[in-house]
Amino acid sequence: MQNYRGRRFFTTVIVLIGIQSFLVLADDFQSNDKKIIYLISTPRSLSTAFLRMMHARGDCIVMNEPSILPQSVRLWRDMYFSGFKRYVLWEAENKHVFAKELAYHITQHIYQDIDFIKNPNVYFVFLIRNPHHSVLSLYKKLKRYVKSCDISLFDQMSYKELYTIFQYVKQYSVHPCYIVLTEDLYTNSEKIIYELSKHLDIDYKLESLHWDNLGEDFNGKEEWSEKKPKQFVYHWHSDAIKSTGFKTPSMYEVNADGIPTFSEAADSDEQAVCKNAYAKQLPYYELLLQEYSKQQQLMVQ
């Protein structure tokens, strides 16, 4: 058994080295007018619906959370991001490339490659949602796996990490970091996607706001370069997979003063956990809203 595991380990290493060697060849390719659009968000922010919209354009290769596997396997992180960068530059010879990531997954490597951030073909987009809605959406997903929730389960909300990444990327990116509010995607999608297309210098395609239900057999491996097993793809993305356009998600209760009640949680203990998670994310959401306001002011000048 030990010999088998040893052979399997070394086979894996050799395959990875082979892939890495192949990807190095992509350095010989120089990207042209095709864009590399790097979307970073927090969980439960309609980011997969955003990916579906980009895929519906027909001129984009899309990648769903490509960092999720290397984030969990420390040995692969540096090798992965180096290969990822070469791969997207190579693919961008023929099509736009859209990669959707969660801030939680990329904090280990986004700071390691300033050259990628400085690349003039790379555009950074940040998608943010009111943490009241995100916390409860994540809570509902978590409750399918755990009997009771504690605050540590909400670490992946990562609004702080998203804000920190935004500030870092802003220093080095050739193009201004662009913020999209989740709430705008489903209330005013045509205007938002038109403005985004203009910022990215790509064609505005109204037809991209409508797509087909992908059904029960979809696994995302070919279409989205999905790394998660099918059961997890459906657990986290079933609404987006079955969607046909941007739609209004679940709304959650607030009191007379507009403050979230978190009454949707199962009991008072879990309501307290959700309230604490919300309070932890809220200051960074408000800082990102300030950045969004600056963006809007520049757009009207």
N, C-alpha and C positions, 0 to 999 in steps of 0.2 A: 504493500500500500504506500509506504514512504517513497519507494522508487518510482511508483506511478505518479505520485504527486510531484516529485522532483522533475520527472520528464515533462509533466503537464506545465509546470511553472516555467521551465526553460523554453518549451515550445511557445508559450505565450510571449515571453520576452523576445524571442527571435522574430515572431510575427510582428510585434510592436516595432522592433527595430527596422524590420523590412518596410512597414508602412511609413515609418518616419523617414527612411532613406528615400522612398518614392516621393514623399511629399516635399522633400528638399528640392526635388527637381522643379517644383512649382515656383521656386525663386527666380527661375529663368523667364517666367511670364510676367509681363508688365500689365497691370490692370488699365482699362481704358475708361470710357465714359460710363460704364456700368457701376452701380452703387452697391456698397455693402452697408446695409441698414441694420444696426445693432440695437434692438429694443431691450431695455432693462426695466423690470417692474418688481412690485411686491406680489405675493400670492393672491389669488382670487380677485384679480383686477381686470378681467375680460381680455387678458393678454392672448389667450388661445383663440378667441374670436378675432382679435387683431391679426393673428397669424393666418387665420382662414381668409380674411379680407385680402391680405398680401398674396396668398396663394391663388385666390380667385382672379387676380390681375392677369395671370398667364405668362408674365415675363419675369417671375421671381422663383428662384430656388429657395425653399424655406426650411428652417431647422428649428425644431422645438426643444428648448432647454438642453443644448448639446453638452453643457458643463455638468449635468447632474451626475454622470458616472464618475468622471475624474474628481469631482468634489468629494466623493465618498472614498476614493482610493488615492491616498496621498502620493504614492509612487508615480502615478500617471499624470499629475497635475501639470507640471512644467512641460512634459513631453506632449501632452494633449494640446495645450494652448498654442505651442509652437506649430504643431501640425494643423490645428484648426485655422490659424492665420494663413498658412500657405495654401490650404485647401480653398478657403473662400476667395483668396486673391486669384487663384487659378480658375475657379468656377465663374468669377466675375468677368472673365474674358468674354463670355457669351450671354450671360443673364445677370440681372440684379440678384443679390443674395440677401435674404432676410433671416436673421437669427434672433430668436426670442429667448431671453435669459431671465432668471430670477436673481435679484441682488444677493440673496443668500448663497447661491451656488458659485458666484464668480468672485467673491471677495478674496479668495486665495490666489488669484492669478491676474486680475485686471490691472493691478498696480505693477506688474512685473514687465510689462511690454509697452513702453511709451511710444515706440515706433508704430505700433498698431493704432494707437489713439491718434497719432499725428498724421496717419495716412490720409491724403486728401480725398480718397474714394470712400472713406468710412464716415458714416453719419450716425450719431448717437441720439436715440429717442428714449425718453423716460415716461413711462405710463404710471400714473398714480390714481389711487382711489381713496375715497373717504375711509379711514380705518375703522369706523363704526361698521360699515358694510363688509369690509374685508375680514375683520375679526369674526363676525358672526358666520360669514360664508365658510371660513376655515373651520370654525367650531363645528358646523354641521357635517363637514367632511370628516373631521377627526372622530366625531362621535360614532361613526360607523366602524371604527377600529378599536376604540378604547372605551372602557366603561365610565371612567371619570376623567375630566380634564384638569391639568395643572398648568401653571404659567409657563413652564419650560417648553411645553408643546407649541407655544406661540413664538418661540425664538426666531423661526423662519420668516416671521412677518417682516423684519429687517428694514423698516423705514429709515432707521439711523444709517444703516449701511448704504441704502439707496441715496440718501442725501450726501453722504461722504463720497461715494463714487461720483455723483454729479459734480461736486466741487472739484474733485481731482481731474475728471475728464475735461471740465471747462477750462482748466489751465492749459491743456495741450492740444485739444481738438482744433482742427482747421476750421470746422463749421461750428456755429453756436449749438450747444445742447438744446434739444427741442423737447418741451413737455406737453403731453396730452393728458387731459383729465378723463378718467373713465366715464364719468357722468355725462360728459359731452359726446362721447362715442354713441350713446344710445338716445340722446335727446336731439342731437344736431349733427348726425354722422356725415351728411353730404358736405357741409361747410368745413367740418374738422378735417376730413380726408382731402378735400380740395386744398386747404391751407398747408397741410402736411406735404402733399405732393409738390406744391410750389416750393416749399423749403428744401425738399430732397432733390428738386430739379428732375422729377420724373413725370411722366404723363399722368394726368388725372383720369381715372377710369371709373365712371359712374357704375358700370356693370359689376365692379369688384365688391359692391356693397350687398350683393346677393350671391348665394352659393347653395350647393345641394346638401341635403342630409346624407351623411356618409354611411349610415346604417350600423348594424351590429357586428359586421365582420371586419371593420376597419382596425388596423393595428398601427398605422402611421409610420412604419419603418421605411417604406419607399418614398411616400409623399412628404413626410416631415423629418426624415432622418431621426426618427424617434428611438430613444435608448431605453425607455421603460418597458417592462413586460405589458402585454395587452391588458391584463386585469387592472393594472395601475393607470394605464392610459385612460381606460373608461372610468375608473374611480374619480380621477382628477379632472378629466376633460369631457365627460359625457355630454354635458349641455352644449359645449361648443361643437362637438362631433355631430350632434343631431340638429344643430341650429341651421338656419338658412339666411341669416343676416343678424345685424346687431339688434338686440331686443332689451327691453327694460328688465333688469334682474330683480330678485326679491328685494322688497323694501322692509325696513325694520323700524320698530317703534321708538319714538322719542316722546318726552314729556311736554308739558305746556311751554316750557322754556327752550325747547329744541334740543334737550340733552338726551343722549341715548339711555334707554332703560335696561337694555339687555334682558328684557322679560322673556325672550325666546329661548334662553338657556334653561336647562332642565330643572335646576334648583338654585337656592340662594348662594350656595358655595360656588357653583359654576358661573353664576351671574357675576360674582365677585372676581373670579378669574378673568372673565371676559372684560370687565371694567378695568382691571389692572393692565391687561394687555393693551386695551384701547388707550389708556392714559400714558403708557410707555411709548406708543407710536405717535401720538397726537402732536407733540412738539416738533417732530421732524416732518410730519405732514404739513404743518403750518409753515415751516421754513421753505418747503418745496412750493407751497402755494405763493409765497412771496417771490420766489424765482419765476413762477408762472406769470405773476402780475407784471414783472419786469419785461418778460417776453412779450406780453400783450401790448404794453406801452410802446415797445420798439416797433411792433407791427403796424401801429397806427401813425407812426411818425413819417 
